[in-house]
Amino acid sequence: MKKITHKKLGIDYQVKDIGQKTLEEWVEDFNSRPSEGRVQYDGAAVRAALAVGWIPGDPSDVDNMSPAATRYISQELDKIYLDLVEIPPN
């Protein structure tokens, strides 16, 4: 199980191991949210991850996060997403 942590930002999440179904749910939830600019993209990514249980909490938790914390979590989720869909060499 992966973690998203940042001491100064007060971030400490256990990231749930997910499969295809949860990843599809995350994409669906993400796409239902405004994500035009970087700030909205970050908020949508983190809210969607919270909504589908990829990280623990409630999507409304993002409302009280600092923009830096939201950005950091979003960037870490992007890295984890890329790891999930990467096809290993044959």
Backbone as CSV, one residue per row, in Angstrom:
resi,resn,N_x,N_y,N_z,CA_x,CA_y,CA_z,C_x,C_y,C_z
1,MET,0.847,-1.177,0.000,0.000,0.000,0.000,0.897,1.246,0.000
2,LYS,0.566,2.184,-0.854,1.350,3.412,-0.964,0.838,4.449,0.026
3,LYS,1.680,5.449,0.262,1.312,6.550,1.140,1.570,7.861,0.422
4,ILE,0.755,8.833,0.748,1.002,10.205,0.330,1.231,10.987,1.618
5,THR,2.452,11.458,1.785,2.783,12.175,3.015,3.582,13.443,2.700
6,HIS,3.375,14.434,3.507,4.156,15.671,3.448,4.049,16.306,4.827
7,LYS,5.148,16.293,5.538,5.147,16.735,6.929,4.695,18.190,7.083
8,LYS,5.285,19.109,6.330,4.959,20.534,6.487,3.522,20.854,6.088
9,LEU,2.978,20.087,5.136,1.596,20.320,4.713,0.589,19.541,5.554
10,GLY,1.071,18.701,6.452,0.180,17.931,7.316,-0.576,16.836,6.586
11,ILE,0.054,16.270,5.572,-0.598,15.241,4.758,-0.079,13.869,5.148
12,ASP,-0.997,12.953,5.393,-0.634,11.571,5.704,-1.798,10.668,5.309
13,TYR,-1.756,10.169,4.080,-2.813,9.303,3.556,-2.254,7.937,3.206
14,GLN,-2.985,6.906,3.586,-2.748,5.565,3.063,-3.528,5.490,1.760
15,VAL,-2.873,5.120,0.686,-3.528,5.022,-0.609,-3.944,3.579,-0.820
16,LYS,-5.223,3.384,-1.017,-5.782,2.051,-1.201,-5.319,1.465,-2.543
17,ASP,-4.962,0.185,-2.535,-4.679,-0.507,-3.786,-5.998,-0.664,-4.524
18,ILE,-6.039,-0.207,-5.765,-7.297,-0.253,-6.507,-7.148,-1.039,-7.803
19,GLY,-8.282,-1.489,-8.285,-8.338,-2.209,-9.547,-9.035,-1.378,-10.606
20,GLN,-9.314,-2.011,-11.707,-9.901,-1.340,-12.861,-11.234,-0.667,-12.531
21,LYS,-12.098,-1.360,-11.792,-13.433,-0.804,-11.489,-13.321,0.512,-10.716
22,THR,-12.492,0.540,-9.691,-12.341,1.759,-8.894,-11.682,2.861,-9.706
23,LEU,-10.728,2.491,-10.556,-10.090,3.490,-11.406,-11.107,4.103,-12.368
24,GLU,-11.986,3.278,-12.927,-13.040,3.792,-13.800,-13.981,4.720,-13.028
25,GLU,-14.309,4.353,-11.793,-15.169,5.196,-10.960,-14.495,6.533,-10.672
26,TRP,-13.187,6.493,-10.429,-12.436,7.728,-10.181,-12.480,8.635,-11.406
27,VAL,-12.240,8.066,-12.585,-12.262,8.841,-13.824,-13.656,9.438,-14.052
28,GLU,-14.690,8.641,-13.830,-16.061,9.127,-14.005,-16.358,10.282,-13.057
29,ASP,-15.980,10.125,-11.786,-16.219,11.194,-10.813,-15.402,12.434,-11.174
30,PHE,-14.139,12.236,-11.520,-13.274,13.350,-11.914,-13.884,14.117,-13.082
31,ASN,-14.344,13.384,-14.095,-14.894,14.026,-15.291,-16.212,14.751,-15.028
32,SER,-16.873,14.440,-13.916,-18.130,15.110,-13.594,-17.894,16.450,-12.891
33,ARG,-16.645,16.749,-12.570,-16.311,17.972,-11.826,-15.625,18.985,-12.746
34,PRO,-15.785,20.278,-12.458,-15.053,21.277,-13.245,-13.546,21.057,-13.090
35,SER,-12.825,21.107,-14.201,-11.367,20.908,-14.128,-10.651,21.691,-15.224
36,GLU,-11.141,22.886,-15.499,-10.588,23.711,-16.575,-9.152,24.165,-16.301
37,GLY,-8.913,24.754,-15.167,-7.580,25.243,-14.820,-6.904,24.297,-13.852
38,ARG,-5.648,24.576,-13.545,-4.874,23.695,-12.666,-5.502,23.584,-11.281
39,VAL,-5.985,24.676,-10.740,-6.573,24.649,-9.398,-7.814,23.761,-9.385
40,GLN,-8.673,23.895,-10.394,-9.858,23.043,-10.470,-9.478,21.588,-10.736
41,TYR,-8.481,21.370,-11.575,-8.012,20.010,-11.859,-7.566,19.335,-10.562
42,ASP,-6.737,20.035,-9.787,-6.243,19.465,-8.531,-7.388,19.146,-7.584
43,GLY,-8.322,20.089,-7.425,-9.466,19.855,-6.553,-10.305,18.680,-7.018
44,ALA,-10.540,18.600,-8.333,-11.349,17.503,-8.877,-10.667,16.159,-8.666
45,ALA,-9.360,16.105,-8.873,-8.624,14.846,-8.714,-8.680,14.351,-7.270
46,VAL,-8.475,15.254,-6.333,-8.475,14.862,-4.917,-9.886,14.530,-4.451
47,ARG,-10.872,15.340,-4.837,-12.261,15.046,-4.457,-12.712,13.693,-5.007
48,ALA,-12.352,13.410,-6.245,-12.725,12.129,-6.849,-12.052,10.971,-6.116
49,ALA,-10.789,11.131,-5.754,-10.079,10.072,-5.024,-10.731,9.819,-3.668
50,LEU,-11.147,10.882,-3.007,-11.852,10.736,-1.731,-13.218,10.090,-1.935
51,ALA,-13.910,10.473,-2.996,-15.269,9.965,-3.254,-15.286,8.462,-3.495
52,VAL,-14.275,7.941,-4.183,-14.266,6.504,-4.507,-13.475,5.676,-3.491
53,GLY,-12.940,6.341,-2.467,-12.227,5.612,-1.426,-10.785,5.271,-1.757
54,TRP,-10.230,5.915,-2.774,-8.833,5.688,-3.119,-7.935,6.191,-1.994
55,ILE,-8.331,7.322,-1.408,-7.729,7.808,-0.169,-8.876,8.042,0.811
56,PRO,-8.594,7.910,2.116,-9.687,8.010,3.093,-10.145,9.448,3.328
57,GLY,-11.432,9.603,3.510,-11.988,10.909,3.819,-13.228,11.180,3.006
58,ASP,-13.636,12.425,3.018,-14.837,12.870,2.318,-14.437,13.950,1.314
59,PRO,-15.081,13.966,0.141,-14.731,15.003,-0.839,-14.783,16.424,-0.286
60,SER,-15.657,16.673,0.677,-15.753,18.023,1.250,-14.502,18.394,2.050
61,ASP,-13.657,17.415,2.386,-12.405,17.710,3.092,-11.533,18.682,2.297
62,VAL,-11.650,18.641,0.973,-10.828,19.494,0.109,-11.155,20.970,0.340
63,ASP,-12.385,21.262,0.709,-12.801,22.651,0.909,-11.922,23.382,1.929
64,ASN,-11.387,22.654,2.908,-10.594,23.271,3.965,-9.096,23.020,3.823
65,MET,-8.680,22.378,2.734,-7.252,22.152,2.501,-6.613,23.417,1.944
66,SER,-5.332,23.551,2.192,-4.612,24.641,1.535,-4.453,24.278,0.058
67,PRO,-4.374,25.273,-0.810,-4.139,24.975,-2.221,-2.852,24.173,-2.443
68,ALA,-1.838,24.424,-1.637,-0.577,23.681,-1.765,-0.786,22.204,-1.435
69,ALA,-1.561,21.917,-0.399,-1.833,20.527,-0.028,-2.624,19.829,-1.124
70,THR,-3.638,20.515,-1.655,-4.444,19.944,-2.728,-3.570,19.666,-3.949
71,ARG,-2.712,20.599,-4.291,-1.820,20.427,-5.447,-0.883,19.251,-5.230
72,TYR,-0.300,19.153,-4.040,0.631,18.068,-3.752,-0.058,16.702,-3.855
73,ILE,-1.218,16.580,-3.249,-1.950,15.305,-3.296,-2.298,14.958,-4.736
74,SER,-2.763,15.946,-5.495,-3.109,15.719,-6.896,-1.898,15.226,-7.689
75,GLN,-0.755,15.836,-7.486,0.460,15.428,-8.201,0.860,14.001,-7.827
76,GLU,0.714,13.657,-6.560,1.046,12.301,-6.129,0.055,11.288,-6.723
77,LEU,-1.225,11.659,-6.782,-2.214,10.778,-7.403,-1.910,10.576,-8.883
78,ASP,-1.455,11.636,-9.555,-1.067,11.513,-10.966,0.041,10.471,-11.135
79,LYS,1.029,10.503,-10.249,2.140,9.535,-10.312,1.634,8.112,-10.082
80,ILE,0.751,7.957,-9.105,0.213,6.630,-8.797,-0.635,6.129,-9.964
81,TYR,-1.421,7.024,-10.559,-2.227,6.661,-11.721,-1.326,6.150,-12.848
82,LEU,-0.252,6.872,-13.123,0.659,6.454,-14.194,1.279,5.086,-13.894
83,ASP,1.599,4.827,-12.632,2.118,3.504,-12.247,1.077,2.415,-12.487
84,LEU,-0.182,2.723,-12.209,-1.250,1.737,-12.365,-1.457,1.327,-13.816
85,VAL,-1.332,2.275,-14.739,-1.663,1.972,-16.127,-0.427,1.668,-16.986
86,GLU,0.755,1.746,-16.382,1.975,1.459,-17.142,2.070,-0.039,-17.473
87,ILE,2.345,-0.316,-18.709,2.503,-1.696,-19.161,3.978,-2.064,-19.015
88,PRO,4.267,-3.095,-18.232,5.676,-3.482,-18.039,6.253,-4.100,-19.310
89,PRO,7.569,-4.032,-19.451,8.191,-4.660,-20.614,7.870,-6.146,-20.655
90,ASN,7.774,-6.655,-21.839,7.449,-8.067,-22.044,8.684,-8.941,-21.902
